[in-house]
Amino acid sequence: MSLICTNCGREIETIPLQCAYSININSETNQWECYMENCGTISINEFVCESCCTNRNIMKLTKKIERLSLENEEFKEELTFLKKNVVQTNIPNSDFNFWVEFGDGVYICGKGVKDNPSISLTCPQRTMNRILEGNLEPFNEFLIGNLKIEGDLQYAVVFFDIIKLALEISKETGGM
């Protein structure tokens, strides 16, 4: 039996160890399921490769920050002090890209490519995932070459500060 990613259609050659240890049958749906680190519990019928799972997690994290910008007054206020900027993130060796627009009181994000971004970030998907989770320091990754920044470095500093602030607020309020 071979598993095919239901998102990208590629054959899945290996599954994450945590999935192998957690396979069970959901008594309500009568479906085989397992636990994938970034995707949570997932049905075998809807199984995705680790790459697609990481991409899903990246979008989930950016959408949580977007939701925080709508619900948290402190975060919303910080965004009002900033000029509107667009950050385009490109993930090499993948067709996954996403953008974030922040400033003038908003933080919105989406999949795909935005024209004329203020800055473009290029890094491996694992690096971006760990930055958004707060597990990697972006400028360390920049200095060692894992994160490439095109455009005004000042906007990149502000963008990563906004992410850090969102993580801090979320920890304080029990979110993310």
PyMOL commands that set and color helices and strands:
alter all, ss='L'
color gray80, all
select helices_A, chain A and resi 17-22+44-46+50-71+73-80+125-133+138-143+153-173
alter helices_A, ss='H'
color red, helices_A
select strands_A, chain A and resi 3-4+11-12+24-26+31-36+40-43+85-90+97-103+106-111+119-122+148-151
alter strands_A, ss='S'
color yellow, strands_A
deselect
rebuild
show_as cartoon
